[in-house]
């Protein structure tokens, strides 16, 4: 029985452009994450992680580009640019 175990899949690396394309396919809504993963021979967990990270990155960009009263109504990026 021990010999019947599945061999682990080799770890692959993907370009940011490829990940962005996969995330876009998932976020369009016409196919499920599982279907996209199956179509591209990816693990569903990896695709879900990419979608989750893309959502977090979008939220961080939205929050970090918002002017703040404590920064004199400047964005954090503007304050950093002023100090450089």
C-alpha positions as CSV (number, residue, x, y, z in Angstrom):
1,X,0.0,0.0,0.0
2,X,2.8,2.4,0.7
3,X,4.0,2.2,-2.9
4,X,0.7,3.4,-4.1
5,X,1.2,7.0,-2.8
6,X,1.0,9.8,-5.3
7,X,4.3,11.4,-6.0
8,X,4.3,15.1,-5.1
9,X,4.1,17.5,-8.0
10,X,7.3,19.3,-8.8
11,X,7.4,22.9,-7.7
12,X,7.0,25.2,-10.7
13,X,7.5,28.9,-11.0
14,X,5.3,31.2,-13.0
15,X,5.7,34.7,-14.3
16,X,3.7,37.6,-12.8
17,X,2.1,38.1,-16.2
18,X,0.9,34.5,-16.3
19,X,-0.5,34.7,-12.7
20,X,-2.3,38.0,-13.6
21,X,-3.9,36.3,-16.6
22,X,-5.1,33.4,-14.5
23,X,-6.4,35.7,-11.8
24,X,-8.3,37.7,-14.5
25,X,-9.9,34.6,-15.8
26,X,-11.1,33.7,-12.3
27,X,-12.4,37.2,-11.5
28,X,-14.4,37.5,-14.7
29,X,-16.9,35.0,-13.2
30,X,-17.6,32.9,-16.3
31,X,-15.5,30.0,-14.9
32,X,-14.8,28.7,-11.4
33,X,-11.4,28.7,-9.8
34,X,-11.5,24.9,-10.0
35,X,-12.2,25.0,-13.7
36,X,-9.5,27.5,-14.5
37,X,-7.0,25.4,-12.4
38,X,-8.0,22.2,-14.3
39,X,-7.8,23.9,-17.7
40,X,-4.3,25.0,-17.1
41,X,-3.1,22.0,-15.1
42,X,-2.6,24.0,-11.9
43,X,-3.5,23.1,-8.4
44,X,-6.7,24.8,-7.2
45,X,-4.9,25.9,-4.0
46,X,-2.2,27.8,-6.0
47,X,-4.9,29.6,-8.1
48,X,-6.9,30.5,-5.0
49,X,-3.7,31.9,-3.3
50,X,-3.0,34.0,-6.4
51,X,-6.6,35.4,-6.5
52,X,-6.4,36.1,-2.7
53,X,-3.0,37.9,-3.1
54,X,-4.3,39.9,-6.0
55,X,-7.3,41.0,-3.9
56,X,-5.0,42.0,-1.0
57,X,-2.7,43.9,-3.4
58,X,-5.6,45.9,-4.8
59,X,-6.9,46.7,-1.3
60,X,-3.4,47.8,-0.2
61,X,-3.0,50.0,-3.3
62,X,-6.4,51.6,-2.6
63,X,-5.6,52.3,1.0
64,X,-2.0,53.6,0.4
65,X,-3.1,56.0,-2.3
66,X,-5.7,57.6,-0.1
67,X,-4.8,61.1,1.3
68,X,-4.5,61.2,5.1
69,X,-5.2,64.1,7.4
70,X,-2.2,63.2,9.6
71,X,0.0,63.6,6.5
72,X,-1.3,67.0,5.6
73,X,-3.8,65.5,3.2
74,X,-1.1,63.8,1.1
75,X,-0.8,60.2,0.2
76,X,1.9,58.1,1.8
77,X,3.6,57.9,-1.6
78,X,3.6,61.7,-1.9
79,X,5.3,62.0,1.5
80,X,8.0,59.5,0.6
81,X,8.6,61.3,-2.7
82,X,9.0,64.6,-0.8
83,X,11.6,63.1,1.5
84,X,13.8,61.7,-1.3
